[in-house]
Amino acid sequence: MTRNITLAMDESILREARVLAAHRGLSVSALLRRELVHLVENERGYDKARASAVRRLSQGQALKAGKLPRREEIYDRAGLR
């Protein structure tokens, strides 16, 4: 279901938003809708990734790359040359 909202903003911002929307071939309403959907989807993705990371940490599965290198391997100057 789609709902309408009323938005109040400064006239100069609205003027620039109209120009921006026109350059993209959109109405101001479509531009705002697209940006809000993008914002909400990004937030959902962040929340999902955060929950997954917390779950892996709590299960001790934080490192999926395998065994960590030894200190000597990290600081092996001859091997870097």
N, C-alpha and C positions, 0 to 999 in steps of 0.2 A: 504494500500500500504506500502510495506517495503522499506526502504531506507538504503543505506550503508553510513557509515561515516568513516573518517580516524582519528585515535587517536595517538598522540605522547606521549610517556612516557619513563621514565628512564628504561634502560635495566634490572637493578636489580629488579625493581618492576614488569616488564613484566615476568621475570623468575619466581618470586614468584607467580604471578597471574596464570601462566601456571600450576604450581604445585597445587595451590588451586583449580583451575578448574578441574584438573585431579582427585583430591581426591573426588570431587563431581560428577564425571562422566560427566563433561560438557566441552565444548570448552571455550576458553577465551571470544569469542564473545557471546556465550550463557550465560556465567556468568555475563558479563557486561550488557547484555540485561535484564536479570532477575533483577539485582540490580537497574538498571535505572527505570524499570517498577515499582518496589517496592517503590523507592524514589518518583516517580511522583504520585503514588496512595496514599501514605501517605500524601503528600502535598495536594492533592485534598480533602482527608478526613478531614485534619486540616482546610482547607478553608471552607468546607461545615459546619463543627461543629462550627467554629467561626461565620459564617453568621447566623446560627440558634440561637446561644447564643445571638448575637447582636439583632436579631429580637425579641426574647423572652424578653430581657431586655427592649427594646423600647416599648413593649406592656405591661410591668409590670408583666410578667409571669416568673420571674427569679426563684422563689421558687415553686417547684412542690411537695415538701414533705408535704405541709400543714402548719398548724399553728406553729409558733415558740414557743419554751418553754419560760415560764416566767423566770425572773432572779432568783427568789426564787427556782424554780425547778432545775435550773442548779447548783446552789450552795448549794443544800440540802445535807449537810454532813451526816445526819442521814440516809437518803435514800441510800447513797452510801455504807454504812456498811453492 
